[in-house]
Amino acid sequence: MDQSNELMWILKKGKLSREVVSHVESELDISFPTDYVDCVMQNNGGQPVPDTFNFQERTGAVFNSLIHLNIGESRNIVDVYNNLKLRLPKKIYPFADDPFGNYLCFDYREGKAPVIVFWDHEKASIHEESSISFVSSSFNELLDNLYE
């Protein structure tokens, strides 16, 4: 991961093994991108510093924290997906949240290499597709674009 923006992670839930990540991938029936796997194995549930990013018409969006992969604990990534899946477009999987009930998600609709999208929970109640906004082409690109 390019650390040129001096990215740090705080409030992590401990390191993960590749086996734990593989188990979650199996539960969700997806393969996470390598850059995300490398990050989440070291920073499970962590919060990035800096944590602000821009996309499309929004400036100052906040990357609150990675959704943790500890299956035995509440609010893990599988639980979050299962709670949201009826409101999410198909092939959209949340991996991080913001402080306002929205999520950063992997969008697998165009193929095996997902792009990063922002899911707005308020727009989702109006129209499912309008709730999705493109953020970046990759997880590392998202991290590289975080700022204070």
C-alpha positions as CSV (number, residue, x, y, z in Angstrom):
1,M,0.0,0.0,0.0
2,D,1.3,3.5,-0.9
3,Q,1.8,5.2,2.4
4,S,2.7,8.6,0.8
5,N,-0.1,10.3,2.6
6,E,1.2,9.0,6.0
7,L,-1.9,6.9,6.6
8,M,-2.2,5.5,10.2
9,W,-4.8,3.1,11.6
10,I,-6.1,3.5,15.1
11,L,-8.5,1.4,17.3
12,K,-7.8,-1.9,15.5
13,K,-9.3,-5.1,16.7
14,G,-6.2,-7.2,16.2
15,K,-4.5,-8.9,13.3
16,L,-6.3,-11.6,11.2
17,S,-5.1,-14.7,9.6
18,R,-5.7,-15.4,5.9
19,E,-7.9,-18.3,7.0
20,V,-10.3,-15.9,8.7
21,V,-10.5,-13.7,5.6
22,S,-11.1,-16.8,3.5
23,H,-13.9,-17.9,5.8
24,V,-15.6,-14.5,5.4
25,E,-15.1,-14.6,1.6
26,S,-16.8,-18.1,1.6
27,E,-19.7,-16.8,3.8
28,L,-20.3,-13.9,1.4
29,D,-19.5,-15.9,-1.8
30,I,-17.0,-13.3,-3.0
31,S,-13.2,-12.8,-3.3
32,F,-12.0,-9.6,-1.7
33,P,-9.4,-7.5,-3.7
34,T,-5.8,-8.2,-2.6
35,D,-5.1,-4.6,-1.5
36,Y,-8.1,-4.8,0.9
37,V,-7.1,-8.2,2.2
38,D,-3.5,-7.0,2.9
39,C,-4.9,-4.0,4.8
40,V,-7.7,-5.7,6.8
41,M,-5.4,-8.5,8.0
42,Q,-3.3,-5.8,9.7
43,N,-6.0,-3.2,10.5
44,N,-9.2,-5.2,11.2
45,G,-11.9,-2.8,12.4
46,G,-9.5,0.1,12.5
47,Q,-10.0,3.7,11.7
48,P,-7.8,5.5,9.2
49,V,-6.1,8.8,10.0
50,P,-6.6,10.9,7.9
51,D,-10.2,9.9,7.2
52,T,-11.7,12.4,4.8
53,F,-12.3,11.8,1.0
54,N,-14.2,13.3,-1.9
55,F,-16.3,11.7,-4.6
56,Q,-18.6,12.9,-7.3
57,E,-20.8,15.7,-5.9
58,R,-19.7,15.3,-2.3
59,T,-16.7,16.7,-0.5
60,G,-15.6,15.9,3.0
61,A,-17.1,12.4,3.3
62,V,-15.7,10.4,6.2
63,F,-14.2,6.9,6.3
64,N,-15.1,6.1,9.9
65,S,-13.8,2.5,10.2
66,L,-13.4,-0.8,8.5
67,I,-16.1,-3.3,9.4
68,H,-14.4,-6.0,11.4
69,L,-14.2,-9.6,10.2
70,N,-14.5,-11.3,13.7
71,I,-17.4,-13.6,13.0
72,G,-18.0,-14.4,16.6
73,E,-18.6,-10.7,17.5
74,S,-21.6,-8.5,16.7
75,R,-21.6,-6.0,13.8
76,N,-19.1,-8.1,11.9
77,I,-19.0,-7.8,8.1
78,V,-21.3,-10.8,7.4
79,D,-23.9,-9.5,9.9
80,V,-23.7,-6.0,8.4
81,Y,-24.2,-7.4,4.9
82,N,-27.1,-9.6,6.0
83,N,-28.8,-6.7,7.7
84,L,-28.5,-4.5,4.6
85,K,-28.7,-6.9,1.6
86,L,-32.4,-6.3,1.0
87,R,-31.7,-2.6,0.6
88,L,-28.5,-2.9,-1.4
89,P,-28.3,-3.5,-5.1
90,K,-27.1,-7.0,-5.9
91,K,-23.3,-7.6,-5.9
92,I,-22.7,-4.6,-3.6
93,Y,-20.8,-5.5,-0.3
94,P,-20.1,-3.0,2.5
95,F,-16.6,-3.0,4.0
96,A,-16.5,0.3,5.9
97,D,-18.9,2.8,7.5
98,D,-19.2,6.5,8.0
99,P,-20.5,8.2,11.2
100,F,-23.9,8.7,9.6
101,G,-25.2,5.2,8.7
102,N,-23.8,5.1,5.2
103,Y,-21.2,2.5,3.9
104,L,-18.3,2.3,1.6
105,C,-18.8,-0.9,-0.5
106,F,-17.2,-3.1,-3.0
107,D,-19.2,-3.1,-6.3
108,Y,-18.8,-6.4,-8.1
109,R,-21.5,-5.7,-10.8
110,E,-18.9,-5.1,-13.6
111,G,-16.7,-8.1,-12.9
112,K,-14.3,-9.8,-10.5
113,A,-12.3,-6.7,-9.7
114,P,-14.6,-4.5,-7.7
115,V,-14.7,-0.7,-7.7
116,I,-15.4,1.3,-4.5
117,V,-18.8,2.9,-4.1
118,F,-20.6,4.9,-1.4
119,W,-24.0,3.7,-0.3
120,D,-26.3,6.4,1.0
121,H,-28.9,4.9,3.4
122,E,-31.3,7.8,3.0
123,K,-31.3,7.7,-0.8
124,A,-31.8,3.9,-0.6
125,S,-35.3,4.3,0.8
126,I,-36.2,6.4,-2.2
127,H,-34.5,4.5,-5.1
128,E,-32.0,1.7,-4.8
129,E,-29.8,2.7,-7.7
130,S,-29.6,6.4,-6.7
131,S,-28.1,5.4,-3.4
132,I,-24.8,4.3,-5.1
133,S,-22.1,6.7,-6.0
134,F,-18.7,5.9,-7.5
135,V,-15.7,6.6,-5.2
136,S,-12.6,5.0,-6.7
137,S,-11.3,2.3,-8.9
138,S,-9.6,0.4,-6.1
139,F,-9.3,0.1,-2.4
140,N,-5.7,1.5,-2.5
141,E,-6.8,4.4,-4.6
142,L,-9.4,5.2,-1.9
143,L,-6.7,5.1,0.8
144,D,-4.3,7.2,-1.2
145,N,-7.1,9.9,-1.6
146,L,-7.7,10.3,2.2
147,Y,-6.9,13.7,3.6
148,E,-7.2,15.7,6.8
